[in-house]
Amino acid sequence: MEHSASSSAVTDTGRISVKHVASALRQLQSMSLAQKSALIDIIYAEQPNLLASVLVQTKFGATEQTIELLLELLIVCHLSMRESGYEWPLITEEEQERQLSRMVGAVRFSEELTDPRSTDAARHQYVLTHPEPALLALVMDRCNQWLADLAQRHAEQESDKYVMLAANNMVNCIAYAPVQRRRAS
């Protein structure tokens, strides 16, 4: 799902704000490999299905660099979730399948429109009405950079579509999960 440049800025309408995402990115950039590995262990304990949706991409032919991209996106998502002050429930395989079906339906709908302006408007509306716009913007930006790099190197693969689905589905699972405010300790 590609997003064209838009004149509208990302809003903080979600539970995860631009500030939370920026903080998570700073944390990721300052982490050593050992710290990232330890955080992946925590993610495995707290959200094993999200981690599995990343790791399974190797079976579809994703490269090591692509898995690294997805792991970094998962780390940023996880850190952003922590920063938000909310507690996320375990995201189940069933929820992942439900969100994937919703996303595929939205993509099919936009692709079946015959007028290019309507297609762009449908995609734009999807982005603007997303419950977690800051997280979606980050994931879309990183995926678009990754796709542009692949295209420049003529390294596109059939498995790229699964990577895109996994990245966007991760955000949708987080966005539509019922959360609770963390209690102050």
Secondary structure as GFF3:
##gff-version 3
##sequence-region A 1 185
A	DSSP	alpha_helix	18	30	.	.	.	ID=ss1
A	DSSP	alpha_helix	33	46	.	.	.	ID=ss2
A	DSSP	alpha_helix	48	55	.	.	.	ID=ss3
A	DSSP	three_ten_helix	56	60	.	.	.	ID=ss4
A	DSSP	alpha_helix	64	83	.	.	.	ID=ss5
A	DSSP	beta_strand	86	87	.	.	.	ID=ss6
A	DSSP	alpha_helix	93	112	.	.	.	ID=ss7
A	DSSP	alpha_helix	116	128	.	.	.	ID=ss8
A	DSSP	alpha_helix	133	152	.	.	.	ID=ss9
A	DSSP	alpha_helix	160	175	.	.	.	ID=ss10
A	DSSP	beta_strand	180	181	.	.	.	ID=ss11
###
